């Protein structure tokens, strides 16, 4: 799948954010976002733990904002 079809994110100090062009990042495909267990594992691994519910809520906000633009 081409990268422009993927959602690009990053974690800064355990906080999930959209990628802003600086630093390390990771990609999630839109099909994978439908599988909560896989997404949670990926987020917990990338963000070095943290609050699962907070990460999922932030991810939902990022997805909503991404679809608006």
PDB file of N, H, CA, C and O in Angstrom:
ATOM      1  N   UNK A   1       0.848  -1.172   0.000  1.00  0.00           N
ATOM      2  CA  UNK A   1       0.000   0.000   0.000  1.00  0.00           C
ATOM      3  C   UNK A   1       0.898   1.241   0.000  1.00  0.00           C
ATOM      4  O   UNK A   1       1.835   1.312   0.795  1.00  0.00           O
ATOM      5  N   UNK A   2       0.636   2.212  -0.866  1.00  0.00           N
ATOM      6  H   UNK A   2      -0.126   2.154  -1.512  1.00  0.00           H
ATOM      7  CA  UNK A   2       1.458   3.423  -0.910  1.00  0.00           C
ATOM      8  C   UNK A   2       1.378   4.203   0.402  1.00  0.00           C
ATOM      9  O   UNK A   2       0.336   4.227   1.058  1.00  0.00           O
ATOM     10  N   UNK A   3       2.475   4.832   0.771  1.00  0.00           N
ATOM     11  H   UNK A   3       3.321   4.812   0.239  1.00  0.00           H
ATOM     12  CA  UNK A   3       2.531   5.540   2.049  1.00  0.00           C
ATOM     13  C   UNK A   3       1.506   6.657   2.164  1.00  0.00           C
ATOM     14  O   UNK A   3       1.024   6.935   3.262  1.00  0.00           O
ATOM     15  N   UNK A   4       1.162   7.306   1.050  1.00  0.00           N
ATOM     16  H   UNK A   4       1.554   7.080   0.158  1.00  0.00           H
ATOM     17  CA  UNK A   4       0.213   8.417   1.146  1.00  0.00           C
ATOM     18  C   UNK A   4      -1.182   7.948   1.534  1.00  0.00           C
ATOM     19  O   UNK A   4      -2.030   8.769   1.885  1.00  0.00           O
ATOM     20  N   UNK A   5      -1.437   6.644   1.477  1.00  0.00           N
ATOM     21  H   UNK A   5      -0.749   5.977   1.192  1.00  0.00           H
ATOM     22  CA  UNK A   5      -2.724   6.093   1.910  1.00  0.00           C
ATOM     23  C   UNK A   5      -2.720   5.695   3.383  1.00  0.00           C
ATOM     24  O   UNK A   5      -3.745   5.261   3.910  1.00  0.00           O
ATOM     25  N   UNK A   6      -1.592   5.839   4.042  1.00  0.00           N
ATOM     26  H   UNK A   6      -0.759   6.191   3.614  1.00  0.00           H
ATOM     27  CA  UNK A   6      -1.447   5.410   5.431  1.00  0.00           C
ATOM     28  C   UNK A   6      -1.525   6.609   6.378  1.00  0.00           C
ATOM     29  O   UNK A   6      -1.267   7.748   5.988  1.00  0.00           O
ATOM     30  N   UNK A   7      -1.880   6.331   7.606  1.00  0.00           N
ATOM     31  H   UNK A   7      -2.089   5.406   7.923  1.00  0.00           H
ATOM     32  CA  UNK A   7      -1.919   7.345   8.650  1.00  0.00           C
ATOM     33  C   UNK A   7      -0.551   7.365   9.322  1.00  0.00           C
ATOM     34  O   UNK A   7      -0.101   6.340   9.834  1.00  0.00           O
ATOM     35  N   UNK A   8       0.114   8.518   9.329  1.00  0.00           N
ATOM     36  H   UNK A   8      -0.253   9.351   8.914  1.00  0.00           H
ATOM     37  CA  UNK A   8       1.462   8.622   9.895  1.00  0.00           C
ATOM     38  C   UNK A   8       1.386   9.308  11.255  1.00  0.00           C
ATOM     39  O   UNK A   8       0.861  10.414  11.381  1.00  0.00           O
ATOM     40  N   UNK A   9       1.918   8.633  12.265  1.00  0.00           N
ATOM     41  H   UNK A   9       2.344   7.734  12.162  1.00  0.00           H
ATOM     42  CA  UNK A   9       1.846   9.092  13.648  1.00  0.00           C
ATOM     43  C   UNK A   9       3.225   9.073  14.297  1.00  0.00           C
ATOM     44  O   UNK A   9       4.185   8.538  13.743  1.00  0.00           O
ATOM     45  N   UNK A  10       3.298   9.664  15.473  1.00  0.00           N
ATOM     46  H   UNK A  10       2.518  10.099  15.924  1.00  0.00           H
ATOM     47  CA  UNK A  10       4.513   9.563  16.273  1.00  0.00           C
ATOM     48  C   UNK A  10       4.144   9.674  17.743  1.00  0.00           C
ATOM     49  O   UNK A  10       3.067  10.157  18.090  1.00  0.00           O
ATOM     50  N   UNK A  11       5.042   9.224  18.594  1.00  0.00           N
ATOM     51  H   UNK A  11       5.917   8.831  18.312  1.00  0.00           H
ATOM     52  CA  UNK A  11       4.870   9.338  20.040  1.00  0.00           C
ATOM     53  C   UNK A  11       5.989  10.208  20.590  1.00  0.00           C
ATOM     54  O   UNK A  11       7.169   9.976  20.330  1.00  0.00           O
ATOM     55  N   UNK A  12       5.591  11.204  21.349  1.00  0.00           N
ATOM     56  H   UNK A  12       4.632  11.392  21.560  1.00  0.00           H
ATOM     57  CA  UNK A  12       6.557  12.078  22.008  1.00  0.00           C
ATOM     58  C   UNK A  12       6.287  11.982  23.499  1.00  0.00           C
ATOM     59  O   UNK A  12       5.208  12.347  23.965  1.00  0.00           O
ATOM     60  N   UNK A  13       7.261  11.496  24.240  1.00  0.00           N
ATOM     61  H   UNK A  13       8.138  11.200  23.861  1.00  0.00           H
ATOM     62  CA  UNK A  13       7.124  11.333  25.699  1.00  0.00           C
ATOM     63  C   UNK A  13       5.849  10.590  26.069  1.00  0.00           C
ATOM     64  O   UNK A  13       5.149  10.962  27.011  1.00  0.00           O
ATOM     65  N   UNK A  14       5.556   9.532  25.313  1.00  0.00           N
ATOM     66  H   UNK A  14       6.125   9.230  24.548  1.00  0.00           H
ATOM     67  CA  UNK A  14       4.395   8.698  25.601  1.00  0.00           C
ATOM     68  C   UNK A  14       3.078   9.254  25.099  1.00  0.00           C
ATOM     69  O   UNK A  14       2.034   8.642  25.324  1.00  0.00           O
ATOM     70  N   UNK A  15       3.092  10.406  24.418  1.00  0.00           N
ATOM     71  H   UNK A  15       3.941  10.903  24.235  1.00  0.00           H
ATOM     72  CA  UNK A  15       1.882  11.029  23.887  1.00  0.00           C
ATOM     73  C   UNK A  15       1.788  10.776  22.383  1.00  0.00           C
ATOM     74  O   UNK A  15       2.747  11.019  21.650  1.00  0.00           O
ATOM     75  N   UNK A  16       0.664  10.300  21.935  1.00  0.00           N
ATOM     76  H   UNK A  16      -0.115  10.103  22.530  1.00  0.00           H
ATOM     77  CA  UNK A  16       0.413  10.031  20.526  1.00  0.00           C
ATOM     78  C   UNK A  16       0.049  11.333  19.822  1.00  0.00           C
ATOM     79  O   UNK A  16      -0.825  12.066  20.287  1.00  0.00           O
ATOM     80  N   UNK A  17       0.712  11.627  18.702  1.00  0.00           N
ATOM     81  H   UNK A  17       1.422  11.032  18.324  1.00  0.00           H
ATOM     82  CA  UNK A  17       0.443  12.840  17.934  1.00  0.00           C
ATOM     83  C   UNK A  17       0.526  12.543  16.446  1.00  0.00           C
ATOM     84  O   UNK A  17       1.163  11.572  16.038  1.00  0.00           O
ATOM     85  N   UNK A  18      -0.121  13.383  15.628  1.00  0.00           N
ATOM     86  H   UNK A  18      -0.638  14.172  15.960  1.00  0.00           H
ATOM     87  CA  UNK A  18       0.085  13.242  14.182  1.00  0.00           C
ATOM     88  C   UNK A  18       1.531  13.605  13.859  1.00  0.00           C
ATOM     89  O   UNK A  18       2.142  14.397  14.576  1.00  0.00           O
ATOM     90  N   UNK A  19       2.074  13.047  12.811  1.00  0.00           N
ATOM     91  H   UNK A  19       1.577  12.404  12.229  1.00  0.00           H
ATOM     92  CA  UNK A  19       3.456  13.343  12.424  1.00  0.00           C
ATOM     93  C   UNK A  19       3.527  14.770  11.908  1.00  0.00           C
ATOM     94  O   UNK A  19       2.701  15.187  11.096  1.00  0.00           O
ATOM     95  N   UNK A  20       4.531  15.526  12.387  1.00  0.00           N
ATOM     96  H   UNK A  20       5.202  15.187  13.047  1.00  0.00           H
ATOM     97  CA  UNK A  20       4.676  16.917  11.983  1.00  0.00           C
ATOM     98  C   UNK A  20       5.916  17.154  11.120  1.00  0.00           C
ATOM     99  O   UNK A  20       6.289  18.302  10.878  1.00  0.00           O
ATOM    100  N   UNK A  21       6.549  16.091  10.658  1.00  0.00           N
ATOM    101  H   UNK A  21       6.246  15.159  10.854  1.00  0.00           H
ATOM    102  CA  UNK A  21       7.701  16.242   9.780  1.00  0.00           C
ATOM    103  C   UNK A  21       9.040  16.128  10.468  1.00  0.00           C
ATOM    104  O   UNK A  21      10.076  16.138   9.802  1.00  0.00           O
ATOM    105  N   UNK A  22       9.048  16.018  11.794  1.00  0.00           N
ATOM    106  H   UNK A  22       8.207  16.009  12.335  1.00  0.00           H
ATOM    107  CA  UNK A  22      10.299  15.960  12.543  1.00  0.00           C
ATOM    108  C   UNK A  22      10.292  14.725  13.445  1.00  0.00           C
ATOM    109  O   UNK A  22       9.296  14.444  14.111  1.00  0.00           O
ATOM    110  N   UNK A  23      11.398  13.994  13.463  1.00  0.00           N
ATOM    111  H   UNK A  23      12.207  14.222  12.921  1.00  0.00           H
ATOM    112  CA  UNK A  23      11.540  12.871  14.375  1.00  0.00           C
ATOM    113  C   UNK A  23      11.080  11.549  13.785  1.00  0.00           C
ATOM    114  O   UNK A  23      10.726  11.453  12.610  1.00  0.00           O
ATOM    115  N   UNK A  24      11.097  10.538  14.637  1.00  0.00           N
ATOM    116  H   UNK A  24      11.384  10.616  15.591  1.00  0.00           H
ATOM    117  CA  UNK A  24      10.712   9.187  14.228  1.00  0.00           C
ATOM    118  C   UNK A  24       9.199   9.066  14.206  1.00  0.00           C
ATOM    119  O   UNK A  24       8.496   9.701  14.992  1.00  0.00           O
ATOM    120  N   UNK A  25       8.714   8.243  13.294  1.00  0.00           N
ATOM    121  H   UNK A  25       9.285   7.728  12.655  1.00  0.00           H
ATOM    122  CA  UNK A  25       7.274   8.074  13.166  1.00  0.00           C
ATOM    123  C   UNK A  25       6.960   6.632  12.793  1.00  0.00           C
ATOM    124  O   UNK A  25       7.859   5.822  12.571  1.00  0.00           O
ATOM    125  N   UNK A  26       5.677   6.330  12.727  1.00  0.00           N
ATOM    126  H   UNK A  26       4.947   6.989  12.907  1.00  0.00           H
ATOM    127  CA  UNK A  26       5.234   5.017  12.288  1.00  0.00           C
ATOM    128  C   UNK A  26       3.921   5.184  11.529  1.00  0.00           C
ATOM    129  O   UNK A  26       3.241   6.203  11.650  1.00  0.00           O
ATOM    130  N   UNK A  27       3.584   4.178  10.757  1.00  0.00           N
ATOM    131  H   UNK A  27       4.136   3.350  10.659  1.00  0.00           H
ATOM    132  CA  UNK A  27       2.394   4.211   9.909  1.00  0.00           C
ATOM    133  C   UNK A  27       1.368   3.187  10.381  1.00  0.00           C
ATOM    134  O   UNK A  27       1.722   2.124  10.890  1.00  0.00           O
ATOM    135  N   UNK A  28       0.101   3.523  10.206  1.00  0.00           N
ATOM    136  H   UNK A  28      -0.186   4.387   9.793  1.00  0.00           H
ATOM    137  CA  UNK A  28      -0.998   2.582  10.408  1.00  0.00           C
ATOM    138  C   UNK A  28      -1.891   2.644   9.178  1.00  0.00           C
ATOM    139  O   UNK A  28      -2.233   3.726   8.701  1.00  0.00           O
ATOM    140  N   UNK A  29      -2.262   1.479   8.672  1.00  0.00           N
ATOM    141  H   UNK A  29      -1.983   0.601   9.060  1.00  0.00           H
ATOM    142  CA  UNK A  29      -3.174   1.468   7.523  1.00  0.00           C
ATOM    143  C   UNK A  29      -4.606   1.600   8.040  1.00  0.00           C
ATOM    144  O   UNK A  29      -4.899   1.241   9.181  1.00  0.00           O
ATOM    145  N   UNK A  30      -5.478   2.108   7.205  1.00  0.00           N
ATOM    146  H   UNK A  30      -5.240   2.400   6.278  1.00  0.00           H
ATOM    147  CA  UNK A  30      -6.865   2.331   7.607  1.00  0.00           C
ATOM    148  C   UNK A  30      -7.600   1.020   7.860  1.00  0.00           C
ATOM    149  O   UNK A  30      -8.524   0.986   8.673  1.00  0.00           O
ATOM    150  N   UNK A  31      -7.212  -0.063   7.183  1.00  0.00           N
ATOM    151  H   UNK A  31      -6.461  -0.036   6.523  1.00  0.00           H
ATOM    152  CA  UNK A  31      -7.821  -1.369   7.451  1.00  0.00           C
ATOM    153  C   UNK A  31      -7.440  -1.873   8.839  1.00  0.00           C
ATOM    154  O   UNK A  31      -8.260  -2.478   9.530  1.00  0.00           O
ATOM    155  N   UNK A  32      -6.197  -1.622   9.245  1.00  0.00           N
ATOM    156  H   UNK A  32      -5.531  -1.131   8.683  1.00  0.00           H
ATOM    157  CA  UNK A  32      -5.732  -2.070  10.558  1.00  0.00           C
ATOM    158  C   UNK A  32      -6.442  -1.329  11.684  1.00  0.00           C
ATOM    159  O   UNK A  32      -6.597  -1.868  12.780  1.00  0.00           O
ATOM    160  N   UNK A  33      -6.870  -0.114  11.426  1.00  0.00           N
ATOM    161  H   UNK A  33      -6.744   0.324  10.536  1.00  0.00           H
ATOM    162  CA  UNK A  33      -7.537   0.673  12.462  1.00  0.00           C
ATOM    163  C   UNK A  33      -8.847   0.039  12.907  1.00  0.00           C
ATOM    164  O   UNK A  33      -9.348   0.343  13.989  1.00  0.00           O
ATOM    165  N   UNK A  34      -9.402  -0.836  12.084  1.00  0.00           N
ATOM    166  H   UNK A  34      -8.995  -1.083  11.204  1.00  0.00           H
ATOM    167  CA  UNK A  34     -10.655  -1.521  12.419  1.00  0.00           C
ATOM    168  C   UNK A  34     -10.434  -2.655  13.409  1.00  0.00           C
ATOM    169  O   UNK A  34     -11.385  -3.138  14.025  1.00  0.00           O
ATOM    170  N   UNK A  35      -9.182  -3.083  13.565  1.00  0.00           N
ATOM    171  H   UNK A  35      -8.410  -2.691  13.065  1.00  0.00           H
ATOM    172  CA  UNK A  35      -8.858  -4.199  14.459  1.00  0.00           C
ATOM    173  C   UNK A  35      -8.239  -3.639  15.733  1.00  0.00           C
ATOM    174  O   UNK A  35      -7.022  -3.482  15.828  1.00  0.00           O
ATOM    175  N   UNK A  36      -9.096  -3.338  16.715  1.00  0.00           N
ATOM    176  H   UNK A  36     -10.085  -3.466  16.637  1.00  0.00           H
ATOM    177  CA  UNK A  36      -8.666  -2.654  17.933  1.00  0.00           C
ATOM    178  C   UNK A  36      -7.506  -3.324  18.651  1.00  0.00           C
ATOM    179  O   UNK A  36      -6.593  -2.639  19.110  1.00  0.00           O
ATOM    180  N   UNK A  37      -7.522  -4.664  18.760  1.00  0.00           N
ATOM    181  H   UNK A  37      -8.265  -5.220  18.387  1.00  0.00           H
ATOM    182  CA  UNK A  37      -6.475  -5.353  19.517  1.00  0.00           C
ATOM    183  C   UNK A  37      -5.098  -5.144  18.887  1.00  0.00           C
ATOM    184  O   UNK A  37      -4.117  -4.918  19.594  1.00  0.00           O
ATOM    185  N   UNK A  38      -5.029  -5.219  17.567  1.00  0.00           N
ATOM    186  H   UNK A  38      -5.827  -5.402  16.992  1.00  0.00           H
ATOM    187  CA  UNK A  38      -3.746  -5.016  16.890  1.00  0.00           C
ATOM    188  C   UNK A  38      -3.272  -3.579  17.043  1.00  0.00           C
ATOM    189  O   UNK A  38      -2.085  -3.331  17.259  1.00  0.00           O
ATOM    190  N   UNK A  39      -4.188  -2.646  16.931  1.00  0.00           N
ATOM    191  H   UNK A  39      -5.151  -2.847  16.755  1.00  0.00           H
ATOM    192  CA  UNK A  39      -3.840  -1.232  17.049  1.00  0.00           C
ATOM    193  C   UNK A  39      -3.353  -0.922  18.455  1.00  0.00           C
ATOM    194  O   UNK A  39      -2.358  -0.219  18.631  1.00  0.00           O
ATOM    195  N   UNK A  40      -4.044  -1.437  19.445  1.00  0.00           N
ATOM    196  H   UNK A  40      -4.853  -2.008  19.302  1.00  0.00           H
ATOM    197  CA  UNK A  40      -3.636  -1.198  20.839  1.00  0.00           C
ATOM    198  C   UNK A  40      -2.230  -1.735  21.081  1.00  0.00           C
ATOM    199  O   UNK A  40      -1.402  -1.061  21.694  1.00  0.00           O
ATOM    200  N   UNK A  41      -1.960  -2.947  20.601  1.00  0.00           N
ATOM    201  H   UNK A  41      -2.633  -3.494  20.103  1.00  0.00           H
ATOM    202  CA  UNK A  41      -0.608  -3.515  20.782  1.00  0.00           C
ATOM    203  C   UNK A  41       0.437  -2.653  20.102  1.00  0.00           C
ATOM    204  O   UNK A  41       1.497  -2.393  20.672  1.00  0.00           O
ATOM    205  N   UNK A  42       0.149  -2.209  18.891  1.00  0.00           N
ATOM    206  H   UNK A  42      -0.712  -2.420  18.427  1.00  0.00           H
ATOM    207  CA  UNK A  42       1.107  -1.377  18.155  1.00  0.00           C
ATOM    208  C   UNK A  42       1.343  -0.054  18.877  1.00  0.00           C
ATOM    209  O   UNK A  42       2.484   0.391  19.003  1.00  0.00           O
ATOM    210  N   UNK A  43       0.280   0.569  19.347  1.00  0.00           N
ATOM    211  H   UNK A  43      -0.647   0.208  19.245  1.00  0.00           H
ATOM    212  CA  UNK A  43       0.430   1.845  20.049  1.00  0.00           C
ATOM    213  C   UNK A  43       1.192   1.687  21.354  1.00  0.00           C
ATOM    214  O   UNK A  43       2.040   2.516  21.687  1.00  0.00           O
ATOM    215  N   UNK A  44       0.897   0.640  22.084  1.00  0.00           N
ATOM    216  H   UNK A  44       0.208  -0.033  21.814  1.00  0.00           H
ATOM    217  CA  UNK A  44       1.591   0.409  23.354  1.00  0.00           C
ATOM    218  C   UNK A  44       3.073   0.148  23.112  1.00  0.00           C
ATOM    219  O   UNK A  44       3.912   0.574  23.905  1.00  0.00           O
ATOM    220  N   UNK A  45       3.403  -0.544  22.031  1.00  0.00           N
ATOM    221  H   UNK A  45       2.721  -0.890  21.387  1.00  0.00           H
ATOM    222  CA  UNK A  45       4.797  -0.815  21.701  1.00  0.00           C
ATOM    223  C   UNK A  45       5.505   0.474  21.268  1.00  0.00           C
ATOM    224  O   UNK A  45       6.610   0.761  21.727  1.00  0.00           O
ATOM    225  N   UNK A  46       4.875   1.238  20.398  1.00  0.00           N
ATOM    226  H   UNK A  46       3.977   1.004  20.025  1.00  0.00           H
ATOM    227  CA  UNK A  46       5.499   2.454  19.880  1.00  0.00           C
ATOM    228  C   UNK A  46       5.602   3.553  20.932  1.00  0.00           C
ATOM    229  O   UNK A  46       6.585   4.294  20.967  1.00  0.00           O
ATOM    230  N   UNK A  47       4.594   3.657  21.783  1.00  0.00           N
ATOM    231  H   UNK A  47       3.796   3.056  21.755  1.00  0.00           H
ATOM    232  CA  UNK A  47       4.567   4.730  22.779  1.00  0.00           C
ATOM    233  C   UNK A  47       5.128   4.287  24.132  1.00  0.00           C
ATOM    234  O   UNK A  47       5.025   5.008  25.124  1.00  0.00           O
ATOM    235  N   UNK A  48       5.714   3.110  24.157  1.00  0.00           N
ATOM    236  H   UNK A  48       5.798   2.524  23.351  1.00  0.00           H
ATOM    237  CA  UNK A  48       6.337   2.582  25.373  1.00  0.00           C
ATOM    238  C   UNK A  48       5.365   2.542  26.563  1.00  0.00           C
ATOM    239  O   UNK A  48       5.656   3.022  27.658  1.00  0.00           O
ATOM    240  N   UNK A  49       4.214   1.952  26.294  1.00  0.00           N
ATOM    241  H   UNK A  49       3.978   1.561  25.404  1.00  0.00           H
ATOM    242  CA  UNK A  49       3.227   1.784  27.359  1.00  0.00           C
ATOM    243  C   UNK A  49       2.292   2.971  27.442  1.00  0.00           C
ATOM    244  O   UNK A  49       2.000   3.617  26.436  1.00  0.00           O
ATOM    245  N   UNK A  50       1.833   3.250  28.626  1.00  0.00           N
ATOM    246  H   UNK A  50       2.071   2.726  29.444  1.00  0.00           H
ATOM    247  CA  UNK A  50       0.913   4.363  28.826  1.00  0.00           C
ATOM    248  C   UNK A  50      -0.512   3.875  28.985  1.00  0.00           C
ATOM    249  O   UNK A  50      -0.760   2.684  29.175  1.00  0.00           O
ATOM    250  N   UNK A  51      -1.423   4.789  28.906  1.00  0.00           N
ATOM    251  H   UNK A  51      -1.221   5.756  28.752  1.00  0.00           H
ATOM    252  CA  UNK A  51      -2.841   4.520  29.108  1.00  0.00           C
ATOM    253  C   UNK A  51      -3.502   4.129  27.778  1.00  0.00           C
ATOM    254  O   UNK A  51      -3.582   4.943  26.857  1.00  0.00           O
ATOM    255  N   UNK A  52      -3.970   2.893  27.687  1.00  0.00           N
ATOM    256  H   UNK A  52      -3.905   2.232  28.435  1.00  0.00           H
ATOM    257  CA  UNK A  52      -4.586   2.390  26.453  1.00  0.00           C
ATOM    258  C   UNK A  52      -5.769   3.242  26.021  1.00  0.00           C
ATOM    259  O   UNK A  52      -5.883   3.607  24.851  1.00  0.00           O
ATOM    260  N   UNK A  53      -6.645   3.557  26.962  1.00  0.00           N
ATOM    261  H   UNK A  53      -6.552   3.261  27.913  1.00  0.00           H
ATOM    262  CA  UNK A  53      -7.848   4.324  26.623  1.00  0.00           C
ATOM    263  C   UNK A  53      -7.481   5.718  26.106  1.00  0.00           C
ATOM    264  O   UNK A  53      -8.096   6.223  25.167  1.00  0.00           O
ATOM    265  N   UNK A  54      -6.490   6.320  26.721  1.00  0.00           N
ATOM    266  H   UNK A  54      -5.990   5.909  27.483  1.00  0.00           H
ATOM    267  CA  UNK A  54      -6.052   7.652  26.289  1.00  0.00           C
ATOM    268  C   UNK A  54      -5.494   7.590  24.866  1.00  0.00           C
ATOM    269  O   UNK A  54      -5.805   8.449  24.041  1.00  0.00           O
ATOM    270  N   UNK A  55      -4.671   6.575  24.576  1.00  0.00           N
ATOM    271  H   UNK A  55      -4.419   5.878  25.246  1.00  0.00           H
ATOM    272  CA  UNK A  55      -4.113   6.415  23.231  1.00  0.00           C
ATOM    273  C   UNK A  55      -5.222   6.200  22.200  1.00  0.00           C
ATOM    274  O   UNK A  55      -5.176   6.781  21.115  1.00  0.00           O
ATOM    275  N   UNK A  56      -6.209   5.379  22.525  1.00  0.00           N
ATOM    276  H   UNK A  56      -6.246   4.907  23.406  1.00  0.00           H
ATOM    277  CA  UNK A  56      -7.290   5.100  21.583  1.00  0.00           C
ATOM    278  C   UNK A  56      -8.152   6.337  21.348  1.00  0.00           C
ATOM    279  O   UNK A  56      -8.574   6.585  20.218  1.00  0.00           O
ATOM    280  N   UNK A  57      -8.419   7.115  22.396  1.00  0.00           N
ATOM    281  H   UNK A  57      -8.076   6.913  23.313  1.00  0.00           H
ATOM    282  CA  UNK A  57      -9.188   8.347  22.235  1.00  0.00           C
ATOM    283  C   UNK A  57      -8.433   9.352  21.380  1.00  0.00           C
ATOM    284  O   UNK A  57      -9.017  10.003  20.513  1.00  0.00           O
ATOM    285  N   UNK A  58      -7.138   9.476  21.625  1.00  0.00           N
ATOM    286  H   UNK A  58      -6.664   8.948  22.329  1.00  0.00           H
ATOM    287  CA  UNK A  58      -6.314  10.383  20.829  1.00  0.00           C
ATOM    288  C   UNK A  58      -6.294   9.935  19.375  1.00  0.00           C
ATOM    289  O   UNK A  58      -6.400  10.761  18.468  1.00  0.00           O
ATOM    290  N   UNK A  59      -6.158   8.630  19.147  1.00  0.00           N
ATOM    291  H   UNK A  59      -6.071   7.959  19.883  1.00  0.00           H
ATOM    292  CA  UNK A  59      -6.152   8.099  17.790  1.00  0.00           C
ATOM    293  C   UNK A  59      -7.463   8.417  17.076  1.00  0.00           C
ATOM    294  O   UNK A  59      -7.449   8.802  15.907  1.00  0.00           O
ATOM    295  N   UNK A  60      -8.585   8.263  17.759  1.00  0.00           N
ATOM    296  H   UNK A  60      -8.595   7.950  18.709  1.00  0.00           H
ATOM    297  CA  UNK A  60      -9.887   8.569  17.158  1.00  0.00           C
ATOM    298  C   UNK A  60      -9.982  10.051  16.787  1.00  0.00           C
ATOM    299  O   UNK A  60     -10.531  10.397  15.741  1.00  0.00           O
ATOM    300  N   UNK A  61      -9.448  10.922  17.643  1.00  0.00           N
ATOM    301  H   UNK A  61      -9.002  10.641  18.492  1.00  0.00           H
ATOM    302  CA  UNK A  61      -9.440  12.354  17.340  1.00  0.00           C
ATOM    303  C   UNK A  61      -8.573  12.642  16.110  1.00  0.00           C
ATOM    304  O   UNK A  61      -8.964  13.429  15.248  1.00  0.00           O
ATOM    305  N   UNK A  62      -7.414  12.017  16.028  1.00  0.00           N
ATOM    306  H   UNK A  62      -7.096  11.378  16.728  1.00  0.00           H
ATOM    307  CA  UNK A  62      -6.508  12.222  14.889  1.00  0.00           C
ATOM    308  C   UNK A  62      -7.167  11.746  13.602  1.00  0.00           C
ATOM    309  O   UNK A  62      -7.074  12.417  12.574  1.00  0.00           O
ATOM    310  N   UNK A  63      -7.833  10.593  13.649  1.00  0.00           N
ATOM    311  H   UNK A  63      -7.908  10.048  14.484  1.00  0.00           H
ATOM    312  CA  UNK A  63      -8.510  10.051  12.466  1.00  0.00           C
ATOM    313  C   UNK A  63      -9.615  11.000  12.018  1.00  0.00           C
ATOM    314  O   UNK A  63      -9.759  11.269  10.826  1.00  0.00           O
ATOM    315  N   UNK A  64     -10.390  11.504  12.965  1.00  0.00           N
ATOM    316  H   UNK A  64     -10.273  11.285  13.934  1.00  0.00           H
ATOM    317  CA  UNK A  64     -11.469  12.435  12.640  1.00  0.00           C
ATOM    318  C   UNK A  64     -10.911  13.699  11.997  1.00  0.00           C
ATOM    319  O   UNK A  64     -11.442  14.170  10.992  1.00  0.00           O
ATOM    320  N   UNK A  65      -9.848  14.248  12.569  1.00  0.00           N
ATOM    321  H   UNK A  65      -9.416  13.865  13.386  1.00  0.00           H
ATOM    322  CA  UNK A  65      -9.218  15.462  12.010  1.00  0.00           C
ATOM    323  C   UNK A  65      -8.638  15.184  10.634  1.00  0.00           C
ATOM    324  O   UNK A  65      -8.707  16.036   9.749  1.00  0.00           O
ATOM    325  N   UNK A  66      -8.063  13.991  10.443  1.00  0.00           N
ATOM    326  H   UNK A  66      -8.007  13.299  11.162  1.00  0.00           H
ATOM    327  CA  UNK A  66      -7.454  13.618   9.160  1.00  0.00           C
ATOM    328  C   UNK A  66      -8.511  13.535   8.068  1.00  0.00           C
ATOM    329  O   UNK A  66      -8.252  13.925   6.930  1.00  0.00           O
ATOM    330  N   UNK A  67      -9.675  13.042   8.390  1.00  0.00           N
ATOM    331  H   UNK A  67      -9.885  12.725   9.315  1.00  0.00           H
ATOM    332  CA  UNK A  67     -10.746  12.907   7.395  1.00  0.00           C
ATOM    333  C   UNK A  67     -11.331  14.262   7.015  1.00  0.00           C
ATOM    334  O   UNK A  67     -11.834  14.426   5.904  1.00  0.00           O
ATOM    335  N   UNK A  68     -11.272  15.242   7.927  1.00  0.00           N
ATOM    336  H   UNK A  68     -10.863  15.109   8.830  1.00  0.00           H
ATOM    337  CA  UNK A  68     -11.786  16.566   7.641  1.00  0.00           C
ATOM    338  C   UNK A  68     -10.905  17.313   6.658  1.00  0.00           C
ATOM    339  O   UNK A  68     -11.395  18.137   5.886  1.00  0.00           O
ATOM    340  N   UNK A  69      -9.603  17.033   6.678  1.00  0.00           N
ATOM    341  H   UNK A  69      -9.205  16.364   7.305  1.00  0.00           H
ATOM    342  CA  UNK A  69      -8.686  17.770   5.794  1.00  0.00           C
ATOM    343  C   UNK A  69      -8.454  17.095   4.482  1.00  0.00           C
ATOM    344  O   UNK A  69      -7.706  17.607   3.648  1.00  0.00           O
TER     345      UNK A  69
END
